């Protein structure tokens, strides 16, 4: 039952088509070496005396570079025209570089003891067919092998190296509170940071930049490999079960360089109140739970791989709501409680005095007849009188 898998493996390495599989395994030099591993390059031991029996003067030796999880699916190109280029690394997850005449690796050839992978910063993006040895875009890990190419295609290859993990790029930038004269630079639950403009200049456009907020004790042993949204990095668990959380994720496109003139480029940390207890949003930018202090840094991820980070900020302490009893005494020497009590009594006395004045005005208007204005008018009766000496005499009496 294992035979089909064996044949498949042979087909992948080229052994089924007569390709020589050499026992040599490329490796990073074990000795201490300055710059052996950097954020974008690594050193390899030069494979001397490895290809002498399998190459002639017209053959070339290539270095194949692949992400560690893509090396199993790598297919040797049938000709030079089919060599995967450095520019295609983000999509093909592999490329070939360092094309060198096979004679340069002969036992008798004088040559440097190491090869530097990723050391050419000028060739990427030129669109040519020449193999570029450009900087590696992330820490990896990567695996490499050497491949001998003749006029009719591959002739021999080494084994794949062990995974090679680069250093993460340490950017010379320290997050700081905003420099602009903004109100509420620090409050009881928020603070305002400067945006990291012109900091992540070497990132790919699809890398995501996160803000990490941590308690000071978490800084020394902070693990960049614990991703955002995990229980260990959830805002809802901070600072209890999670000693740090990740929020305010964005891409380099939202941090353009240079800064447009007149634009306010700040980030308010802790401004989102609608997701404080929403466990489906572990990257919530929620209010800070106390005065701190806190420390922050920016961390760039390519997928789940950390690729660059800034330094940690200095401790940031928020404002504290002060109880009334903590208000310091004034210049007269009275306590804060006495001042507050005097103020309250003064207000009550003013209200009482105003009520007394109103009552006096009302009573005074009654005393001087002003109340008739509001009383019901009395009914007036008109009596009719007949005068006995002044009536007309009837004419019929005469």
C-alpha positions as CSV (number, residue, x, y, z in Angstrom):
1,X,0.0,0.0,0.0
2,X,3.0,2.3,0.5
3,X,4.3,1.8,-3.0
4,X,2.2,4.6,-4.7
5,X,3.5,7.1,-2.1
6,X,7.1,6.1,-2.7
7,X,6.6,6.5,-6.5
8,X,5.0,9.9,-5.9
9,X,7.9,11.0,-3.8
10,X,10.4,9.8,-6.4
11,X,8.5,11.7,-9.1
12,X,8.6,14.9,-6.9
13,X,12.4,14.7,-6.5
14,X,13.1,13.8,-10.1
15,X,14.7,10.4,-9.2
16,X,12.2,8.6,-11.4
17,X,13.5,10.6,-14.5
18,X,17.2,9.9,-13.9
19,X,17.9,13.0,-11.7
20,X,20.8,12.3,-9.3
21,X,19.9,12.9,-5.7
22,X,23.0,14.0,-3.8
23,X,23.3,13.3,0.0
24,X,24.5,16.8,0.7
25,X,22.2,18.9,3.0
26,X,22.6,22.7,2.8
27,X,23.0,24.4,6.1
28,X,23.6,27.7,7.9
29,X,27.2,27.9,9.2
30,X,27.2,26.6,12.8
31,X,30.0,28.9,13.9
32,X,29.3,32.4,15.2
33,X,29.2,34.8,12.3
34,X,28.1,38.4,12.2
35,X,24.9,38.7,10.3
36,X,24.4,35.0,9.9
37,X,20.7,35.5,10.3
38,X,19.1,38.9,9.7
39,X,15.5,40.0,9.1
40,X,15.9,39.6,5.4
41,X,19.0,37.4,4.7
42,X,20.8,34.4,5.8
43,X,24.2,32.8,5.2
44,X,24.8,29.3,3.7
45,X,27.9,27.2,3.7
46,X,29.3,27.0,0.2
47,X,28.9,23.5,-1.3
48,X,32.5,22.8,-2.4
49,X,33.4,19.4,-4.0
50,X,29.7,18.4,-4.1
51,X,29.0,18.5,-7.9
52,X,32.3,17.5,-9.4
53,X,31.1,14.1,-10.6
54,X,27.7,15.3,-11.8
55,X,28.4,18.5,-13.7
56,X,30.5,19.6,-16.6
57,X,31.9,23.0,-17.6
58,X,28.7,24.1,-19.3
59,X,26.4,23.3,-16.4
60,X,25.1,25.8,-13.9
61,X,24.2,25.4,-10.2
62,X,21.1,27.1,-8.8
63,X,19.8,27.6,-5.4
64,X,16.1,26.9,-4.9
65,X,14.4,28.8,-2.0
66,X,10.9,27.9,-0.8
67,X,8.8,28.4,2.3
68,X,9.2,25.4,4.5
69,X,5.6,24.3,4.0
70,X,5.9,24.6,0.2
71,X,9.1,22.6,-0.3
72,X,7.2,19.3,-0.7
73,X,5.3,20.6,-3.7
74,X,8.2,22.2,-5.4
75,X,8.8,21.0,-9.0
76,X,12.1,21.3,-10.7
77,X,11.9,23.5,-13.9
78,X,12.5,21.6,-17.1
79,X,14.6,24.5,-18.5
80,X,16.1,27.9,-17.6
81,X,13.1,29.6,-19.2
82,X,10.9,27.9,-16.6
83,X,12.8,28.9,-13.5
84,X,10.5,30.5,-10.9
85,X,11.5,34.1,-10.3
86,X,12.0,36.0,-7.1
87,X,9.2,38.3,-7.9
88,X,6.7,35.4,-7.9
89,X,7.5,34.3,-4.3
90,X,4.3,35.7,-2.8
91,X,2.2,33.6,-5.1
92,X,4.3,30.5,-5.9
93,X,6.0,30.4,-2.5
94,X,9.3,29.5,-4.1
95,X,12.0,30.9,-6.4
96,X,15.4,30.1,-7.7
97,X,18.5,32.3,-7.6
98,X,22.3,32.4,-7.3
99,X,22.9,31.0,-10.8
100,X,26.6,30.0,-10.8
101,X,28.9,28.0,-13.1
102,X,29.4,24.5,-11.7
103,X,33.2,25.0,-12.0
104,X,32.9,27.7,-9.2
105,X,32.1,24.9,-6.7
106,X,34.9,22.6,-7.8
107,X,37.3,21.5,-5.1
108,X,40.1,23.4,-6.7
109,X,38.2,26.7,-7.1
110,X,39.2,29.5,-4.7
111,X,36.0,31.0,-3.4
112,X,34.4,32.5,-0.3
113,X,33.3,30.1,2.4
114,X,29.7,31.2,2.6
115,X,26.9,32.4,0.3
116,X,24.5,35.2,1.3
117,X,20.9,34.6,0.4
118,X,18.7,37.7,0.1
119,X,21.6,40.1,-0.2
120,X,20.7,42.0,-3.4
121,X,18.4,44.9,-2.7
122,X,18.5,46.5,-6.2
123,X,17.1,43.7,-8.4
124,X,13.6,43.1,-7.1
125,X,10.7,44.4,-9.2
126,X,12.8,45.1,-12.4
127,X,10.7,42.5,-14.3
128,X,13.8,41.0,-16.0
129,X,14.6,37.3,-16.5
130,X,17.8,37.5,-14.6
131,X,17.5,35.6,-11.3
132,X,17.2,38.1,-8.4
133,X,18.7,37.3,-5.0
134,X,16.4,39.8,-3.3
135,X,15.7,40.3,0.4
136,X,13.4,37.7,1.9
137,X,10.0,39.2,2.8
138,X,9.4,37.6,6.1
139,X,11.1,35.5,8.8
140,X,9.9,32.3,7.1
141,X,10.8,29.6,7.9
142,X,12.5,28.7,4.5
143,X,14.1,25.5,3.1
144,X,16.7,25.5,0.4
145,X,18.4,23.0,-2.0
146,X,21.0,23.2,-4.8
147,X,20.0,22.1,-8.3
148,X,22.4,21.4,-11.2
149,X,20.9,22.5,-14.6
150,X,22.4,21.3,-17.9
151,X,21.4,22.1,-21.5
152,X,18.6,19.6,-21.3
153,X,17.3,20.4,-17.9
154,X,18.0,19.3,-14.3
155,X,20.8,16.8,-13.8
156,X,21.4,16.6,-10.0
157,X,20.1,18.0,-6.8
158,X,20.9,18.1,-3.1
159,X,18.5,17.4,-0.3
160,X,16.4,20.1,1.2
161,X,17.8,21.9,4.2
162,X,16.3,22.0,7.6
163,X,13.9,24.9,8.1
164,X,15.7,28.3,8.4
165,X,14.0,31.0,10.5
166,X,15.2,34.6,10.1
167,X,15.3,37.2,12.7
168,X,12.3,39.5,13.0
169,X,12.9,43.1,11.9
170,X,13.4,45.3,14.9
171,X,12.4,48.8,13.8
172,X,14.1,51.8,15.4
173,X,10.8,53.3,16.4
174,X,9.2,53.7,19.9
175,X,5.5,54.5,20.1
176,X,4.8,57.8,21.9
177,X,1.8,59.8,23.0
178,X,0.6,62.3,20.5
179,X,2.6,65.5,20.1
180,X,-0.3,67.6,18.9
181,X,-2.1,69.8,21.6
182,X,-5.2,67.6,21.7
183,X,-7.7,67.6,24.6
184,X,-8.0,64.3,26.4
185,X,-4.4,63.1,25.5
186,X,-4.9,60.7,28.5
187,X,-8.2,60.2,30.2
188,X,-9.3,57.7,32.9
189,X,-9.7,55.0,30.2
190,X,-8.1,56.1,26.9
191,X,-4.9,57.6,25.5
192,X,-3.8,59.0,22.2
193,X,-0.8,57.7,20.2
194,X,1.1,59.0,17.2
195,X,0.5,56.9,14.1
196,X,3.6,55.0,12.9
197,X,4.1,56.9,9.7
198,X,7.1,56.1,7.6
199,X,8.1,53.3,9.9
200,X,7.0,50.0,8.1
201,X,8.6,51.0,4.8
202,X,9.6,47.5,3.8
203,X,6.4,45.7,4.4
204,X,4.3,44.1,1.7
205,X,0.9,45.7,1.1
206,X,-1.0,42.6,2.5
207,X,0.9,42.6,5.9
208,X,-1.3,43.6,8.8
209,X,-0.1,46.0,11.5
210,X,-1.4,45.5,15.0
211,X,-1.2,47.5,18.2
212,X,-0.2,45.4,21.2
213,X,-1.3,46.7,24.6
214,X,0.4,45.0,27.6
215,X,0.9,45.3,31.3
216,X,4.6,46.0,32.0
217,X,5.3,42.5,33.4
218,X,4.4,40.9,30.1
219,X,7.0,42.8,28.0
220,X,10.1,40.8,28.8
221,X,8.8,37.4,27.7
222,X,6.2,38.5,25.2
223,X,5.5,35.9,22.5
224,X,4.9,37.3,19.1
225,X,3.7,34.0,17.8
226,X,0.5,34.1,19.8
227,X,-1.8,35.6,17.3
228,X,-4.6,38.1,17.7
229,X,-8.0,36.8,18.6
230,X,-6.7,34.0,20.7
231,X,-7.8,33.7,24.4
232,X,-4.3,34.8,25.4
233,X,-4.7,38.0,23.4
234,X,-8.4,38.8,23.9
235,X,-9.4,42.2,25.2
236,X,-12.2,40.7,27.3
237,X,-9.6,38.8,29.4
238,X,-7.3,41.8,29.9
239,X,-5.5,42.1,32.3
240,X,-6.6,39.0,34.1
241,X,-6.3,35.8,32.0
242,X,-4.6,37.8,29.2
243,X,-1.7,40.0,30.1
244,X,-1.8,41.7,26.6
245,X,-4.3,42.2,23.8
246,X,-4.0,43.2,20.1
247,X,-6.2,45.7,18.4
248,X,-6.4,48.5,15.8
249,X,-5.3,46.2,13.0
250,X,-4.7,47.9,9.6
251,X,-2.4,47.7,6.6
252,X,0.5,49.9,5.5
253,X,-1.9,51.7,3.1
254,X,-3.5,53.5,6.1
255,X,-0.1,54.8,7.3
256,X,1.0,56.6,4.1
257,X,4.5,58.2,3.9
258,X,5.1,61.1,4.0
259,X,2.5,62.5,6.2
260,X,0.1,64.8,4.4
261,X,0.5,68.4,5.6
262,X,-2.1,69.5,8.1
263,X,-3.5,66.0,8.7
264,X,-4.0,64.9,12.3
265,X,-2.4,61.4,12.4
266,X,-3.2,59.9,15.8
267,X,-4.7,56.8,17.2
268,X,-7.1,56.8,20.2
269,X,-6.6,53.6,22.3
270,X,-9.7,52.6,24.3
271,X,-12.4,54.5,22.5
272,X,-14.7,51.6,21.6
273,X,-17.4,51.0,24.2
274,X,-19.8,48.7,22.4
275,X,-17.6,45.5,22.5
276,X,-16.4,45.5,26.1
277,X,-18.1,42.2,26.9
278,X,-18.6,40.9,23.4
279,X,-16.4,37.8,23.3
280,X,-16.9,37.4,19.5
281,X,-14.8,40.6,19.1
282,X,-11.5,39.7,21.0
283,X,-9.7,42.5,19.2
284,X,-12.0,45.2,20.6
285,X,-10.4,48.6,21.1
286,X,-12.3,48.9,24.4
287,X,-11.7,51.3,27.4
288,X,-8.7,50.5,29.5
289,X,-9.7,48.9,32.8
290,X,-7.6,51.1,35.1
291,X,-4.9,53.7,35.3
292,X,-2.2,51.3,34.3
293,X,0.6,51.7,33.6
294,X,0.6,50.2,30.2
295,X,3.2,49.6,27.4
296,X,2.5,49.3,23.7
297,X,4.2,48.3,20.5
298,X,3.3,47.8,16.8
299,X,3.6,44.3,15.4
300,X,3.3,43.4,11.7
301,X,2.1,40.0,10.7
302,X,2.2,38.4,7.2
303,X,-0.5,35.8,7.6
304,X,0.3,34.4,11.0
305,X,4.0,35.1,10.8
306,X,5.5,38.1,12.6
307,X,7.6,40.0,10.2
308,X,8.4,43.3,11.9
309,X,8.0,45.1,15.2
310,X,8.7,48.3,16.9
311,X,10.2,48.8,20.3
312,X,8.0,48.9,23.4
313,X,6.8,52.3,24.5
314,X,7.6,53.8,27.9
315,X,5.0,53.1,30.6
316,X,1.8,55.1,30.0
317,X,-0.3,56.0,33.0
318,X,-3.8,57.2,32.7
319,X,-5.6,59.8,34.8
320,X,-7.3,58.8,38.0
321,X,-10.8,60.0,39.1
322,X,-10.2,61.8,42.4
323,X,-12.6,61.5,45.3
324,X,-13.9,64.7,46.9
325,X,-12.0,64.0,50.1
326,X,-8.7,64.0,48.2
327,X,-9.0,67.5,47.0
328,X,-6.1,69.4,48.6
329,X,-6.7,72.3,51.1
330,X,-7.0,75.8,49.8
331,X,-4.8,78.7,50.7
332,X,-7.0,79.7,53.8
333,X,-6.1,76.4,55.5
334,X,-9.7,75.0,55.5
335,X,-10.2,71.4,54.6
336,X,-11.8,70.4,51.3
337,X,-14.9,69.0,53.2
338,X,-15.4,72.3,55.0
339,X,-15.2,74.3,51.8
340,X,-17.8,72.0,50.2
341,X,-20.1,72.2,53.2
342,X,-19.8,76.0,53.2
343,X,-20.7,76.2,49.5
344,X,-23.8,74.0,50.0
345,X,-25.0,76.1,52.9
346,X,-24.5,79.3,51.0
347,X,-26.6,78.0,48.2
348,X,-29.4,76.9,50.5
349,X,-29.3,80.3,52.3
350,X,-29.6,82.1,49.0
351,X,-32.6,80.0,48.0
352,X,-34.3,80.7,51.4
353,X,-33.6,84.5,51.2
354,X,-35.2,84.6,47.7
355,X,-38.3,82.8,49.0
356,X,-38.6,85.3,51.9
357,X,-38.4,88.3,49.6
358,X,-41.1,86.8,47.3
359,X,-43.4,86.3,50.3
360,X,-42.9,89.9,51.5
361,X,-43.7,91.3,48.1
362,X,-46.9,89.2,47.9
363,X,-48.1,90.3,51.3
364,X,-47.4,93.9,50.7
365,X,-49.5,94.0,47.6
366,X,-52.5,92.8,49.6
367,X,-52.1,95.5,52.2
368,X,-52.3,98.4,49.7
369,X,-55.4,97.2,47.9
370,X,-53.7,95.3,45.3
371,X,-55.8,92.3,46.2
372,X,-59.0,93.9,44.7
373,X,-57.6,93.1,41.4
374,X,-58.1,89.4,42.1
375,X,-61.4,89.5,44.1
376,X,-64.8,89.0,42.6
377,X,-66.7,92.3,42.0
378,X,-69.9,92.8,44.1
379,X,-73.3,93.0,42.5
380,X,-74.9,96.5,42.3
381,X,-78.7,96.9,43.0
382,X,-80.5,100.0,41.6
383,X,-83.8,100.9,43.4
384,X,-86.6,102.7,41.6
385,X,-88.5,105.6,43.4
386,X,-91.7,107.4,42.3
387,X,-92.1,111.0,43.1
388,X,-95.6,112.0,44.4
389,X,-95.5,115.7,43.5
390,X,-94.3,115.5,40.0
391,X,-96.8,113.5,37.9
392,X,-99.1,114.7,35.1
393,X,-102.7,115.5,35.9
394,X,-105.3,113.9,33.6
395,X,-107.0,116.3,31.4
396,X,-110.4,114.8,31.9
397,X,-110.8,116.4,35.4
398,X,-111.4,119.9,34.1
